[in-house]
């Protein structure tokens, strides 16, 4: 019998159960979620999409991700930082994305904050990865919490406070914990998931920025 939160597929491999809940999830679960990322534009994209996800199901954002990328010019934050009111109206009229004015304005604001941070420190990735939690402060594995609860951690609270102090928005502790999961700063594939050992290996060999 499968452990809670795990499901065995027809090949005999066991994965996190949420992997089977939508057609788009197997690829995301197997090849993206938990894989360490050090590219500044990819990290800005993840911050923005996690912000758009607030109050919504992640599958909604994942299904619209390509439209988001087209609307925000590949999430090149130096380009997005130049957007003005006309761009906000354009985005509010784009049916391919989530048309929430506050979240769109936040994306523009955070692009400007990203430019400031990179100009000051040289790398968004280096700055973010400095908040990677130690093994001692990692929470006990969050059974299903990614999908049924609102997980946070001491590190996500610190990261949230630091970003808010710099003027970033839609970066609460829960959103930042989701970012940490998505960017590979933590490995929350459940014990027994076939992907967990591979992600652990990728994290071991990942060169921190």
Secondary structure, 3 states (H helix, E strand, C coil): CCCCCEEECCCCCEEEHHHHCCCCHHHHHHHCCCCCCCCHHHHHHHHHHHHHHCCCCHHHHHHCHHHHHHHCHHHCHHHHCCCCHHHHHHHHCCCCCCCCHHHHHHHHHHHHHHHHHHHHHCCHHHHHHCCCCCHHHCCCCCCCHHHHCCCCCHHHHHHHHHHHHCCCCCCCHHHHHHHHHHCCCCCCCCCCCHHHHHHHHHHHHCCCC
